[in-house]
Amino acid sequence: MNEVTPVEQSAVAAVDPSCARAPVGMLCELTHRCPLQCPYCSNPTDLERVATELTTEEWQSVMRQAGELGILQVHLSGGEPTVRKDLEEILEAAVKAGLYTNLITAGVTINRERLMKLAEIGLDHVQLSIQDVDSENADRISAYKGGLAKKIEVSQWTKEAGMALTINAPIHRQNIHNVPRMIEFAIECGAGRIEIAHVQYYAWALLNRGSLMPTRESFMTAAKQVEEAREKYKGIIVIDMVVPDYYAKFPKPCMGGWAKQILNVTPQGRVLPCHAAESITHLTFDNVKDRPLADIWLNGDAFNKYRGTEWMKEPCRTCPRKEIDFGGCRCQAFALTGDATNTDPACSLSPMHDEWAKVAEVESHSTPPDFIYRRVGGAKVTVGGAKEPVPGE
């Protein structure tokens, strides 16, 4: 069914293009279910249960509203989005809304027939995550056996279907030595792009920072390897790199600035300015079941809290870079300083920058603790090993 919901009916009056530019992209966390247990997962540590997820019809409404708002891209993510049996129906609604569609997947829960069906519906792009190119280490990191071989199959099916392919390679202490091999792997898979994405320390990654933080020396080596590969493979593959905040001189403009380019919809329907925004515990987020998407984007209290630069205090307020990096990440500022209006400690102008740089140096040179694996029901320490493939919880 594609009936217009009461929330959608009230959306027309909410859209005022003069108030704010429409977001470029929308990240849809269709579920938090996932057979992998990656210790750096960006999902919140309090994972949402299947019974609380938006229904098929509710996600279809989100897609229609996104198209009307002027959003260009939708990123279907999770958890693992392919564990939802209604993925095809949700995708079809996104395609009908005129959205460019990207499936962000670990690839281990999809077969060729289903991927071809998604391509037939109109899926534009597949973003396939890898944990390492060493299969044994990949199994250990994800707590899942045999994932790498399945990812190779999925990459082949993706190219067979004529869809664009990106390889997403989260980098950290336990796999950073394999960056050159990861780039070669992406080329062998036929990917047009690889993202060498150093882990960002929120949620599960913050719990596991001592296990994941690379040394400054290993980061510099990896950065040099990426630059060399960009020159070597120019015209063959695009290589993007996300640097670890703790070793940066200036912070990255997280999501292009708070509530400026991206919005995120959680499995329950809460709408966030970024995927980690709920870590700022004093903020309250509206739900698409109760309020139109456009109204939330334009007028939501949480979206306007740190939008622009008026909220800033020193040194950000008078900094010439304030329209470049917007003071860095609000979630990281809150996590590390307790105040989301503080300068992100990733910035060298933050009074806490040196303190957190020292933390990174100490942790990266210490014996790594065991992973706290991502799983529904709460964080539990697990020593090594990998489980057999199982469906999402």
For each residue, the residues with C-beta under 8 A, 3 or more apart:
1: 57
2: 57 60 64 93
3: 57
4: 8 9 61 64
5: 8 9 57 58 61
6: 9 10
7: 10 11 61 288 289 290 291 292
8: 4 5 11 61 64 65 292
9: 4 5 6 12
10: 6 7 13 14 292 295
11: 7 8 14 15 65 68 292 293 294 295
12: 9 15
13: 10
14: 10 11 292 294 295 298 299
15: 11 12 68 69 294 298
16: 19 298
17: 22 70
18:
19: 16 298 299
20: 259 297 298 307
21: 260
22: 17 69 70 71 297
23: 26 69 71 260 261 262 263 297
24: 71 72 73 256 261 262
25: 71 72 73 74 75 261 262 263
26: 23 62 66 71 73 74 75 99 262 263 264 265
27: 75 77 262 263 264 265 275
28: 59 62 74 75 76 77 81 90 264 265
29: 32 43 77 78 79 264 265 266 267 275
30: 53 54 59 76 77 78 79 81 84 87 90 267
31: 34 48 50 53 78 79 80 81 83 84 267 392
32: 29 43 47 48 49 78 79 267 376
33: 50 78 79 80 83 376 391 392 393
34: 31 37 41 78 79 80 83 106 374 392
35: 80 83 106 108 109 144 389 390 391 392
36: 80 106 108 131 142 143 144 147 374
37: 34 41 142 143 144 373 374 375 382 387
38: 41 131 141 142 143 170 204 373 374
39: 141 204 205 207 208 211 212 371 372 373 374
40: 170 172 199 204 205 208 212
41: 34 37 38 203 204 205 374
42: 200 202 203 204 205 275 276
43: 29 32 47 78 79 203 204 275 374
44: 47 203 276 278 279
45: 203 204 207 378 379
46: 378
47: 32 43 44 79 374 375 376 377
48: 31 32 52 53 266 267 268
49: 32 52 53 376
50: 31 33 53 392 393
51:
52: 48 49 267 268
53: 30 31 48 49 50 84 267 268
54: 30 58 59 62 265 267 268 269 288 289
55: 58 59
56: 59 60 86 89 90
57: 1 2 3 5 60 61
58: 5 54 55 61 62 269 288 289
59: 28 30 54 55 56 62 63 86 90 93
60: 2 56 57 63 64 89 90 93
61: 4 5 7 8 57 58 64 65 288
62: 26 28 54 58 59 65 66 265 269 288 293
63: 59 60 66 67 74 90 93 94 96 97 99
64: 2 4 8 60 61 67 68 93 96 97
65: 8 11 61 62 68 69 288 292 293 294
66: 26 62 63 69 71 74 94 97 99 293
67: 63 64 70 71 96 97 98 99
68: 11 15 64 65 97 294
69: 15 22 23 65 66 293 294 297
70: 17 22 67
71: 22 23 24 25 26 66 67 74 99 263
72: 24 25 99 100
73: 24 25 26 99 100 101 102
74: 25 26 28 63 66 71 94 99 100 101 102
75: 25 26 27 28 102 104 127
76: 28 30 81 87 90 91 94 101 102 103 104
77: 27 28 29 30 81 104
78: 29 30 31 32 33 34 43 81 83 104
79: 29 30 31 32 33 34 43 47 83 267 392
80: 31 33 34 35 36 83 105 106 108 109 392
81: 28 30 31 76 77 78 84 87 103 104 105
82: 87 103 105 109 110 114
83: 31 33 34 35 78 79 80 109 391 392
84: 30 31 53 81 87 90
85:
86: 56 59 89 90
87: 30 76 81 82 84 90 91 118
88: 91 92 117 118 121
89: 56 60 86 92 93
90: 28 30 56 59 60 63 76 84 86 87 93 94
91: 76 87 88 94 95 101 103 118 121 122 123
92: 88 89 95 96 121 122
93: 2 59 60 63 64 89 90 96 97
94: 63 66 74 76 90 91 97 99 101
95: 91 92 98 99 101 121 122 123
96: 63 64 67 92 93
97: 63 64 66 67 68 93 94
98: 67 95
99: 26 63 66 67 71 72 73 74 94 95
100: 72 73 74 124 125
101: 73 74 76 91 94 95 122 123 124 125
102: 73 74 75 76 124 125 126 127
103: 76 81 82 91 118 123 125 126 127
104: 75 76 77 78 81 127 129 168
105: 80 81 82 110 126 127 128 129 154
106: 34 35 36 80 109 128 129 142 147 151
107: 110 128 129 147 150 151 153 154 155
108: 35 36 80 144 147 150 151 389
109: 35 80 82 83 106 391 392
110: 82 105 107 114 115 154
111: 114 115
112: 115 116 153 157
113: 116 117
114: 82 110 111 117 118
115: 110 111 112 118 119 126 154 157 158 161
116: 112 113 119 120 157 161
117: 88 113 114 120 121
118: 87 88 91 103 114 115 121 123
119: 115 116 122 123 161 162 163
120: 116 117
121: 88 91 92 95 117 118
122: 91 92 95 101 119
123: 91 95 101 103 118 119 126 163
124: 100 101 102 163 164
125: 100 101 102 103 163 164 165 166
126: 102 103 105 115 123 154 158 163 164 165 166
127: 75 102 103 104 105 165 166 168
128: 105 106 107 151 154 155 158 165 166 167 168 189 191
129: 104 105 106 107 167 168 169 170
130: 133 138 148 151 167 168 169 182 185
131: 36 38 137 138 141 142 147 148 170 175
132: 135 137 138 141 148 174 175 178 182
133: 130 138 148 178 181 182 185
134: 137 138 175 178 181
135: 132 138 139 146 148 149
136: 139 140
137: 131 132 134 140 141 174 175 178
138: 130 131 132 133 134 135 141 142 147 148
139: 135 136 142 143 144 145 146 147 148 386
140: 136 137 143 384 385 386
141: 38 39 131 132 137 138 174 175 371
142: 36 37 38 106 131 138 139 147 386
143: 36 37 38 139 140 371 373 382 385 386 387
144: 35 36 37 108 139 147 386 387 389
145: 139 386 387 388 389
146: 135 139 149 150 389
147: 36 106 107 108 131 138 139 142 144 150 151
148: 130 131 132 133 135 138 139 151 152
149: 135 146 152 153
150: 107 108 146 147 153 154
151: 106 107 108 128 130 147 148 154 155
152: 148 149 155 156 189
153: 107 112 149 150 156 157
154: 105 107 110 115 126 128 150 151 157 158
155: 107 128 151 152 158 159 165 167 189 190 191
156: 152 153 159 160 189 190
157: 112 115 116 153 154 160 161
158: 115 126 128 154 155 161 163 165 190
159: 155 156 162 163 165 189 190
160: 156 157
161: 115 116 119 157 158
162: 119 159
163: 119 123 124 125 126 158 159
164: 124 125 126 192
165: 125 126 127 128 155 158 159 189 190 191 192 193
166: 125 126 127 128 191 192 193 194 195
167: 128 129 130 155 182 185 186 189 191 193 194 195
168: 104 127 128 129 130 194 195 197
169: 129 130 179 182 186 194 195 196 197
170: 38 40 129 131 197 198 199
171: 175 176 179 196 197 198 199 214 222
172: 40 175 176 198 199 211 212 213 214
173: 176 211 212 213 214 215 218 364 368
174: 132 137 141 211 212 368
175: 131 132 134 137 141 171 172 178
176: 171 172 173 179 214 218 219 222
177: 218
178: 132 133 134 137 175 181 182
179: 169 171 176 182 183 196 222 225 226
180: 183 184 225 229
181: 133 134 178 184 185
182: 130 132 133 167 169 178 179 185 186 194 196
183: 179 180 186 187 194 196 226 229 233 237 239
184: 180 181 187 188
185: 130 133 167 181 182 188 189
186: 167 169 182 183 189 191 193 194 237
187: 183 184 190 191 233 236 237
188: 184 185
189: 128 152 155 156 159 165 167 185 186
190: 155 156 158 159 165 187
191: 128 155 165 166 167 186 187 194 237
192: 164 165 166 237 238
193: 165 166 167 186 237 238 239 240
194: 166 167 168 169 182 183 186 191 237 238 239 240
195: 166 167 168 169 240 241 242
196: 169 171 179 182 183 222 226 239 240 241 242
197: 168 169 170 171 200 240 241 242
198: 170 171 172 214 219 241 242 243 244
199: 40 170 171 172 205 212 244
200: 42 197 205 242 244 245 332
201: 205 206 209 212 213 245 246 332 335
202: 42 205 206 276 279 331 332 335
203: 41 42 43 44 45 206 207 276 279
204: 38 39 40 41 42 43 45 207 208 372 374 379
205: 39 40 41 42 199 200 201 202 208 209 212
206: 201 202 203 209 335
207: 39 45 203 204 372 379
208: 39 40 204 205 211 212 371 372
209: 201 205 206 212 213 363
210: 213 363 366 368 369
211: 39 172 173 174 208 368 369 370 371
212: 39 40 172 173 174 199 201 205 208 209 368
213: 172 173 201 209 210 244 246 360 363 364
214: 171 172 173 176 198 218 219 222 244 364
215: 173 218 219 361 364 365
216: 219 220 247 360 361 364
217: 220 221
218: 173 176 177 214 215 221 222 364
219: 176 198 214 215 216 222 223 243 244 247
220: 216 217 223 224
221: 217 218 224 225
222: 171 176 179 196 214 218 219 225 226
223: 219 220 226 227 241 243
224: 220 221 227 228
225: 179 180 221 222 228 229
226: 179 183 196 222 223 229 230 239 241
227: 223 224 230 231
228: 224 225 231 232
229: 180 183 225 226 232 233 239
230: 226 227 233 234 239
231: 227 228 234
232: 228 229
233: 183 187 229 230 236 237 239
234: 230 231
235:
236: 187 233
237: 183 186 187 191 192 193 194 233
238: 192 193 194
239: 183 193 194 196 226 229 230 233
240: 193 194 195 196 197
241: 195 196 197 198 223 226
242: 195 196 197 198 200 252
243: 198 219 223 247 248 252
244: 198 199 200 213 214 219 247 248 360
245: 200 201 248 251 252 328 329 332 344 346
246: 201 213 346 356 357 359 360
247: 216 219 243 244 357 360
248: 243 244 245 251 252 346 347
249: 347 348
250: 321 325 328 346 347 348
251: 245 248 254 325 327 328 329 332 344 346 347
252: 242 243 245 248 325 328 329 346
253: 256 257 324 325 326 328
254: 251 257 258 274 326 328 329 330 331 332 344
255: 258 260 261 262 273 274
256: 24 253 260 261 262
257: 253 254 260 261 307 308 326
258: 254 255 273 274 303 305 306 307 326 330
259: 20 263 273 297 303 304 306 307
260: 21 23 255 256 257 307 326
261: 23 24 25 255 256 257
262: 23 24 25 26 27 255 256 273 274
263: 23 25 26 27 71 259 271 272 273 293 296 297 303
264: 26 27 28 29 271 272 273 274 275 277
265: 26 27 28 29 54 62 269 270 271 272 288
266: 29 48 269 270 271 272 278
267: 29 30 31 32 48 52 53 54 79
268: 48 52 53 54 287
269: 54 58 62 265 266 287 288 289
270: 265 266 278 285 286 287 288
271: 263 264 265 266 285 286 287 288 293 296 297 300
272: 263 264 265 266 275 277 278 285 302
273: 255 258 259 262 263 264 277 302 303 306 307
274: 254 255 258 262 264 277 331
275: 27 29 42 43 264 272
276: 42 44 202 203 279 329 331
277: 264 272 273 274 280 283 285 302 330 331
278: 44 266 270 272 281 283 285
279: 44 202 203 276 331 334 335
280: 277 283 330 331 334 340
281: 278 334
282:
283: 277 278 280 301 302 305
284: 301 302
285: 270 271 272 277 278 300 302
286: 270 271 290 291 296 300 302
287: 268 269 270 271 290 291
288: 7 54 58 61 62 65 265 269 270 271 291 292 293 296
289: 7 54 58 269
290: 7 286 287
291: 7 286 287 288 295 296 300
292: 7 8 10 11 14 65 288 295 296
293: 11 62 65 66 69 263 271 288 296 297
294: 11 14 15 65 68 69 297 298
295: 10 11 14 291 292 298 299 300
296: 263 271 286 288 291 292 293 299 300 303
297: 20 22 23 69 259 263 271 293 294 300 303
298: 14 15 16 19 20 294 295 303
299: 14 19 295 296 303 304
300: 271 285 286 291 295 296 297 303 304
301: 283 284 304 305
302: 272 273 277 283 284 285 286 305
303: 258 259 263 273 296 297 298 299 300 307
304: 259 299 300 301 307
305: 258 283 301 302 311
306: 258 259 273 311 330 340 341
307: 20 257 258 259 260 273 303 304 311
308: 257 311
309: 312 316 317 322 323 326
310:
311: 305 306 307 308 341
312: 309 316 317 322 327 341
313: 316 317 341 342
314: 317 318
315: 318 319 343 349 350
316: 309 312 313 319 322 327 343
317: 309 312 313 314 322
318: 314 315 322
319: 315 316 322 327 349
320:
321: 250 324 325
322: 309 312 316 317 318 319 325 326 327
323: 309 326
324: 253 321
325: 250 251 252 253 321 322 328 347
326: 253 254 257 258 260 309 322 323
327: 251 312 316 319 322 330 333 343 344 347
328: 245 250 251 252 253 254 325 332 333 343 344 346 347
329: 245 251 252 254 276 332 333 344 346
330: 254 258 277 280 306 327 333 334 340 344
331: 202 254 274 276 277 279 280 334 335 340
332: 200 201 202 245 251 254 328 329 335 336 344 345 346
333: 327 328 329 330 336 337 339 340 341 342 343 344 345
334: 279 280 281 330 331 337 338 339 340
335: 201 202 206 279 331 332
336: 332 333 345 352 356
337: 333 334 342 345 352
338: 334
339: 333 334 342
340: 280 306 330 331 333 334
341: 306 311 312 313 333
342: 313 333 337 339 345 350 352
343: 315 316 327 328 333 347 349 350 351
344: 245 251 254 327 328 329 330 332 333 347 350
345: 332 333 336 337 342 350 352 353 355 356
346: 245 246 248 250 251 252 328 329 332 350 353 356
347: 248 249 250 251 325 327 328 343 344 350 353
348: 249 250 353
349: 315 319 343 353
350: 315 342 343 344 345 346 347 353
351: 343
352: 336 337 342 345 355 356
353: 345 346 347 348 349 350 356 357
354: 357 358
355: 345 352 358 359
356: 246 336 345 346 352 353 359 360
357: 246 247 353 354 360 361
358: 354 355 361 362
359: 246 355 356 362 363
360: 213 216 244 246 247 356 357 363 364
361: 215 216 357 358 364 365
362: 358 359 365 366
363: 209 210 213 359 360 366
364: 173 213 214 215 216 218 360 361
365: 215 361 362
366: 210 362 363
367:
368: 173 174 210 211 212
369: 210 211
370: 211 381 382 383 384
371: 39 141 143 208 211 381 382
372: 39 204 207 208 379 380 381 382
373: 37 38 39 143 379 380 382
374: 34 36 37 38 39 41 43 47 204 379
375: 37 47 378 379 380 393
376: 32 33 47 49 393
377: 47 380 393
378: 45 46 375
379: 45 204 207 372 373 374 375
380: 372 373 375 377
381: 370 371 372
382: 37 143 370 371 372 373 385
383: 370
384: 140 370
385: 140 143 382
386: 139 140 142 143 144 145
387: 37 143 144 145 390
388: 145
389: 35 108 144 145 146
390: 35 387
391: 33 35 83 109
392: 31 33 34 35 50 79 80 83 109
393: 33 50 375 376 377
